[in-house]
């Protein structure tokens, strides 16, 4: 049986249970609204950078921990989005143009600003 990926929702709910926190008590501790905590705990709102900083400070992790959880959850959600997948199939990889040796042969390229500035100071 494959291991379920941890999500910000599951991790936060597990920590709240472990620390015996309600949405209200966590909200008070990290200085955000109760509704913001509730929305995160039911997966209706994402972990923002500001919230990641608060949760990291409170629970003793890094902000990157919370942001990585959110990023992985976002990617997994996007992979399941059929409409997005259809659009992605229609996008081809960018190709660099091949240099046209005939067009550039014998032509001088314009000088960059730094080279022009260097020439001015040399002639003084």
N, C-alpha and C positions, 0 to 999 in steps of 0.2 A: 504494500500500500504506500503510495507516494506521500512524502511529508508535506503538509500544508504550509504554504509560505506565510511567514509572519507579516501581518499588516499593521499599520499604525492603530487601527481600531482594536485588533486582538491584543496587541501589546499594551495599549493604554488600559483596556478593560481588565487585563490580567494584573497589571500593576495597581490599579484602583482596588481590585479585590484583595490583593496581597497586603496592601497598606490600609485596608478598610476605609477607603475614601468614597464619599458620595460625589456626584457632579458638583454639588454646591460647595463642599469642603475643598475639593481640588481647585475649583474656580477661585475661591477666596485665597488660597495659598499662592497661586500663580498669577493672580491679578488679571483675570479675564472673566467674561460673563458666564453665568451658569449655562445659558443657552449655547454659547460657543463650545463649552465642554460637552454638552449633550449631543450637539450636532456631530462632533468628532467621534464620540463613542458609538454612534449609530451609523457612521460612515456617510453622513450627509455633508460633511465639511472636511476639507483637507488640512493637514498640518502646515501652517505657514512658517516662515523663517522665525518670526517673532515668537510664535507658540513653541517651535522647536527649541529656541533658546530658553524659554521658561521651563519647559518640561525637562530639558537636560539639566538645568540648574537644580530643579526640585528633586528629580529622581537620581541624579548623579551619573548621567551619561553625557555624551557629547551631542551638540546640536546636529552634527553629521549623522549620528545614529538615527535620529527621528526623520531627518530629511531623506536619508537613504531608504528608510522604510516607505516613506511617501512616494519617492521616485519609483521604487520597485512596484508598488501598488498601482501607480499611474501607468507604468509600462504594461503591466499585466492586463489592466483594463483596456488599454489601447489595442493590445494584441487580439482581444476578443471582439473588438468593434468591427463588424463586417463591412460597414460602409467605408471606414478608414482603410481597411485592408484592400478593398476594391480600388480605392484611389491610389494607394501605394503601389499596386501592381502596374498601374499605368505610368509610373514615374521611372524613367531610365537613369542610369548613372551618368554623371557629367563626364564629358571627354575633353581633354585638353587639345587645343588645335595644334596641328603639326606646324613647325616653323616653315615659312615660305622663304627658302633660301634665295630664289630669284628676285623676289620683291625687295628684299633687304640688302642684296649684294650691291656694293658700291655706294649705298646711301649712308650718310652720317646720321646718327641719332642725335636728337637735340640734347644739349647739356642739362644736367640736373641743376637745381638751385645751389646745391652745395659745391658742385664743380665750378659754376659761374662765380660764386663768392670767392672760391679759392683762387681763381684766375685774376679777379680784381685785386686781391690783396697781394698777389705775386707781382703785379705790374706797378704797384705803388712804390 
